[in-house]
Amino acid sequence: MKNTVVKAENIIKRYGDLVALDHFSLEISEGEIFGLLGPNGSGKTTTINCILSLLSFDKGSIEIFGKPMTPTSYDIKKNIGVIMQNVAVFDELTVYENIDYFCGLYITDKAQRKQYVDEAVEFVGLEDFLRFRPKKLSGGLLRRLNIACGIAHKPKLIILDEPTVAVDPQSRNRILEGIEELNRNGATVIYTSHYMEEVEQICTRIAIMDKGKKIAEGTKDELKRMIRNTETVTIEILGLEDRIKDRISTLPHVYSTEYDGTKLTVGCSGGKHNLVRILGVLQENDLSFGRVYSELPTLNDVFLEITGKALRDKED
Amino acid sequence: MFLHNLKYELLSTLRHPALIFWLMLFPIFLGTVFKIGFGSIYEEDTLFSSIPTAVVETADNSILREVVDAVSGDDSPLLKTTYTDEDTALEMLRSGEVKGIICSGDKVTLTVKNSGIEQSILKSFIEQYGVYETIIKDTLENDPANAQKVIAALSADVKACTEKPVTQGNTDLFVQYFYNLIAMVAIFGSETGLHITKDNQANMSSLGARRNISPTPKSISLSASLVGCFIAQAVCMVICVTFIVFVLKVDLGGDLLLVYASSIVGGCLGVTMGFLIGSIARISADAKDAVSMSVSMAFCFLSGLFISNIKGIIADTVPWVNSINPVAIISDCFYCLNLYNDYTRYSVKMISMAIYIVLFSALGVILTRRKKYASI
């Protein structure tokens, strides 16, 4: 059995009348990449700040590495690395100086620190920018510097709070690969995001949050099994009559059909060959159709089915 | 750990653009403006320089020539004379090369173009010469035996008053602007001090949050930040005073080491004031910046940076304001050193500043020692 790295029990955090965390509990084991997924304002960052003992909370308890977490738990803090949502570096220091400064808050031995800083620089690929000030770096490079500052001291627990916000796809992939590499090297990772693709890509276990509550938790497969939808078939078609749509609705495993005049969307729950059966009905009625898609459920479908709303805002 | 924090605090503070501008470049610029502006006013209005005068000899007057040569030849001569003909003298007067024309005919006359201090001096000189000439001529005619005694009596430098300087220092009125400039730089250290709270509080900046989740105790990071800001501010004060004294050649008085000392202590006072302002209110970092700058400017105004006699008015009407105004205390230190030569009063001012530093630091630490925040 793996050790528990983070254990939060029944956390309640209020901002006046607003309940930011509502009886929130969490248990993360050693070696996991644990994803906290939720829309903006769902309480992900509040959870992280409570875990780090930056924020006071009204009720509940938090343990890290089996010990209660307090602001003065310096022995615990030594083993935590945090990558904040906002870039937290000194504008006046160079790339190397920034990493050296933050590493030095954890590692006092100079020789060891130098080695760690060099490794962190290499890890994030900033070798060519060591003498640059942060303002001279692009958004992606700045994020990489932010990560280097958080992980240079080789922490056992790494918390990343939306590290890929406003990052180009290339840098985003590099960051995600880096997180997986850190995990392979032995670090337990907590990863918060409202980008479901990222969470699906790297997290071994996921908790979905909404309005301060944990609404679902499990591996991505476990989460997808929680909902009725197992396949969504979309067909581009014109002039679909209601009788044919009704006929499709009666097919086995079909639980919903929607038609907007150009596109038929069919929700299926379980079963195999759903697409073949639906296309068979269209062919029986001599109907021609355009493009056809068959999609497996995403975490957004999970969120949509549980909360009745989409996980990501349109602007995201 | 402390030294590691201190090293990077110093580096980041000394490279901070706002600090470089407000505490290094701005005082140099303002000091230069003061020197150019007030320096010329002072030289014109206060310092005496020889009066350029043309002398036209239309008749032989050996007495006048002797007297004019006498007042033109000292170390600090009254007149800077040019012997010339009448037309040239008039041309020189018109062009402003000379302030007046002394003409030695049957009667000594003075011609000036307009009125002014220098013209009045020339008039007074000619009138006095006329009186002396009459006395000497009368004596030579009526009592030639005593002529030498009369001339000696007239030549004697009789002083009813003796000059007794109240200070060895620079009594130039405009030097107070430089005192206030140094005091302003010191109190602008509040901007440096403000960064201590910004960079150490999780609810003020991401940097503060990152520091708070590190295993470095807050006492160490706060004390390293304070010491770092003190050192950075001291560097700025030394640059400012050195520029004023050695580049602008402004005489700040006798004991330069004590001038440096009070500037540095004043700078530390500014830092702790900013640290306290940053710790007090739960407002945004930008709002704190604005409050700090406003408070500093208000103190500067009350100490006479913008209107020189405001400090005197306050001293007459609400004297306690000057006793609690840090900028007034800092500039008072310079007055004590330069004008009053009062080391007891200087010590009292230095102790007052030290008390402020301890008080502001202690209050700032108490207010920022909070470990957890209700909101971030």
Chai-1 contact restraints between the chains, C-beta under 6 A:
chainA,res_idxA,chainB,res_idxB,connection_type,confidence,min_distance_angstrom,max_distance_angstrom,comment,restraint_id
A,N49,B,I376,contact,1.0,0.0,6.0,A-B,restraint_1
A,L52,B,I213,contact,1.0,0.0,6.0,A-B,restraint_2
A,L54,B,A202,contact,1.0,0.0,6.0,A-B,restraint_3
A,L54,B,N212,contact,1.0,0.0,6.0,A-B,restraint_4
A,L55,B,Y373,contact,1.0,0.0,6.0,A-B,restraint_5
A,S56,B,K372,contact,1.0,0.0,6.0,A-B,restraint_6
A,S56,B,A374,contact,1.0,0.0,6.0,A-B,restraint_7
A,P71,B,K371,contact,1.0,0.0,6.0,A-B,restraint_8
A,P71,B,K372,contact,1.0,0.0,6.0,A-B,restraint_9
A,Y74,B,P215,contact,1.0,0.0,6.0,A-B,restraint_10
A,K77,B,P215,contact,1.0,0.0,6.0,A-B,restraint_11
A,K78,B,P215,contact,1.0,0.0,6.0,A-B,restraint_12
A,V82,B,I213,contact,1.0,0.0,6.0,A-B,restraint_13
A,M84,B,S206,contact,1.0,0.0,6.0,A-B,restraint_14
A,N86,B,S206,contact,1.0,0.0,6.0,A-B,restraint_15
A,A88,B,S206,contact,1.0,0.0,6.0,A-B,restraint_16
A,A88,B,L207,contact,1.0,0.0,6.0,A-B,restraint_17
A,A88,B,R210,contact,1.0,0.0,6.0,A-B,restraint_18
A,F90,B,S12,contact,1.0,0.0,6.0,A-B,restraint_19
A,E92,B,S12,contact,1.0,0.0,6.0,A-B,restraint_20
A,E92,B,R15,contact,1.0,0.0,6.0,A-B,restraint_21
A,E92,B,H16,contact,1.0,0.0,6.0,A-B,restraint_22
A,L93,B,S12,contact,1.0,0.0,6.0,A-B,restraint_23
A,Y101,B,Y8,contact,1.0,0.0,6.0,A-B,restraint_24
A,G104,B,H4,contact,1.0,0.0,6.0,A-B,restraint_25
A,L105,B,S214,contact,1.0,0.0,6.0,A-B,restraint_26
A,L105,B,T216,contact,1.0,0.0,6.0,A-B,restraint_27
